[in-house]
Amino acid sequence: MFHDDIQDAQVNQTFVDAQGDFIALINNSASASINGVEFDTTVVPISDVQVTGSWTLYQGAIRQFSSCWAMAAAAPRPELGSGEPFPFTPLNRFSLEVRYFLPVPETWGDMSVSGTEYYSTHTILAVAPDPFGQQSAYHQLDLHFDWNQIGGRPVDASLFAT
């Protein structure tokens, strides 16, 4: 479990001014709280197979926000109070990795292949009212071939695809 109190956090503020120009600002203008829980585990169900999983639950909220909307005096001022979601804290993140250690002679080094599936729920990227400041939920699959201590030497190599 974790709890973070953040002061002077950098936040993105984006808006369209009275002339129709898009303005993006990054300001040290927020305080926030982030609470969460994280769980990681590794299981070896059979020899040479390792399964690793993780899950994180975030609850991030802005406590106080100082806006820089004075630069666009004609633009409507958004009402941003406490409780707005804090950017870059998706509600849930999951990962699951399965790794197989290849049965090669010990003199060759250690070889393994693995696949990792990641999932994240949607993520707020900027402080409201940015209609484009949200990343959709996504899945990502990573595949790896790792060869460590090649020929008993301190040399490693990896091949991967995302």
C-alpha positions in Angstrom: 0.0 0.0 0.0 1.2 3.5 -0.6 0.3 7.2 -0.1 1.9 10.2 -1.7 1.4 13.8 -0.9 2.6 16.0 -3.8 3.2 19.7 -3.7 3.9 22.0 -6.7 3.2 19.2 -9.2 3.7 19.9 -12.9 0.4 19.7 -14.7 -0.6 20.2 -18.3 -3.2 22.9 -19.0 -4.5 23.2 -22.5 -7.2 25.5 -23.9 -8.3 27.5 -26.9 -8.1 31.3 -26.5 -10.5 33.9 -27.8 -8.6 34.0 -31.2 -9.0 30.3 -31.6 -5.3 29.5 -30.9 -4.5 26.3 -29.1 -2.4 27.0 -26.0 -0.6 24.4 -23.9 1.0 25.2 -20.6 3.0 23.2 -18.1 2.9 24.6 -14.6 4.0 23.8 -11.1 0.5 24.5 -9.9 -1.1 21.6 -8.1 -1.0 19.7 -4.9 -2.4 16.2 -4.9 -2.8 12.9 -3.1 -2.2 9.5 -4.6 -3.3 6.4 -2.7 -2.9 2.9 -4.0 -2.1 -0.7 -3.5 0.3 -2.8 -5.5 0.7 -6.6 -5.7 3.5 -8.6 -7.3 4.1 -12.3 -7.3 6.2 -14.9 -9.0 5.4 -18.5 -9.4 7.4 -21.4 -10.7 4.8 -24.0 -11.7 7.2 -26.4 -13.3 11.0 -26.5 -13.8 12.3 -23.9 -16.2 9.0 -21.9 -16.3 8.5 -18.7 -14.3 5.2 -16.8 -14.2 5.2 -13.2 -12.8 2.1 -11.1 -12.3 1.5 -7.6 -11.0 -1.5 -5.4 -10.3 -1.7 -1.7 -9.2 -4.7 0.2 -8.1 -4.3 4.0 -8.1 -6.6 6.7 -6.6 -5.1 10.1 -7.5 -6.9 13.4 -6.9 -6.0 17.0 -7.0 -6.3 18.8 -3.6 -5.6 22.3 -4.8 -5.0 23.8 -8.3 -3.7 27.3 -9.3 -4.7 28.0 -12.9 -2.8 30.2 -15.4 -5.9 31.2 -17.4 -5.0 34.9 -17.1 -3.0 34.5 -20.3 -6.3 34.0 -22.1 -8.5 36.6 -20.5 -11.3 36.1 -23.0 -11.3 32.3 -22.6 -13.8 30.9 -20.1 -12.2 30.0 -16.7 -12.8 26.4 -15.8 -13.9 25.6 -12.3 -11.3 23.1 -11.0 -11.6 22.2 -7.4 -10.4 19.4 -5.2 -11.3 15.9 -6.3 -10.4 16.2 -10.0 -8.4 13.2 -11.2 -4.6 13.6 -11.0 -3.0 13.1 -14.5 -1.0 9.9 -15.3 -2.7 7.8 -12.6 -4.8 5.1 -14.3 -7.2 3.3 -12.0 -5.7 -0.1 -12.8 -2.6 -1.5 -14.3 -2.0 -5.3 -14.8 0.9 -7.3 -16.2 1.5 -11.0 -16.7 4.8 -12.5 -17.8 5.6 -16.1 -18.7 9.3 -16.9 -19.1 10.8 -20.2 -20.3 14.4 -21.0 -19.6 15.8 -23.0 -22.6 17.6 -26.2 -21.8 21.0 -25.4 -23.3 24.5 -26.5 -22.2 25.7 -24.5 -19.2 28.8 -23.4 -21.2 26.6 -21.6 -23.7 25.2 -19.3 -21.0 21.6 -18.7 -19.9 18.8 -18.5 -22.6 15.2 -17.7 -22.1 12.1 -16.6 -24.1 9.3 -14.7 -22.6 6.0 -12.9 -23.3 4.6 -10.1 -21.2 1.0 -8.8 -21.5 0.4 -5.3 -20.1 -3.0 -3.7 -19.6 -3.9 -0.2 -18.3 -7.3 1.4 -17.9 -7.8 4.9 -19.5 -5.5 7.6 -18.2 -6.1 11.4 -17.8 -3.1 13.2 -19.4 -4.0 16.8 -18.6 -6.0 18.9 -16.2 -9.6 19.5 -17.4 -11.1 20.9 -19.5 -8.9 19.2 -22.2 -11.1 17.1 -24.4 -8.1 15.4 -26.0 -6.2 14.9 -22.7 -7.1 11.3 -22.2 -5.4 8.1 -23.3 -7.7 5.1 -23.9 -7.3 1.8 -22.1 -4.7 -0.3 -23.9 -3.1 -3.8 -24.1 0.6 -4.3 -25.0 2.4 -7.5 -25.7 6.2 -7.7 -25.4 8.2 -10.7 -26.7 11.8 -11.3 -25.6 14.7 -13.7 -26.3 17.5 -13.2 -23.8 20.9 -14.7 -23.8 23.0 -13.9 -20.7 26.6 -14.8 -19.9 27.2 -15.8 -23.6 29.9 -18.5 -23.6 30.5 -18.0 -19.9 31.6 -14.4 -20.6 30.1 -11.2 -19.1 28.2 -10.4 -22.3 24.4 -10.4 -22.7 22.2 -10.1 -25.8 18.5 -9.5 -26.2 16.1 -9.6 -29.1 12.6 -8.1 -28.5 9.4 -7.1 -30.2 6.5 -5.0 -28.9 
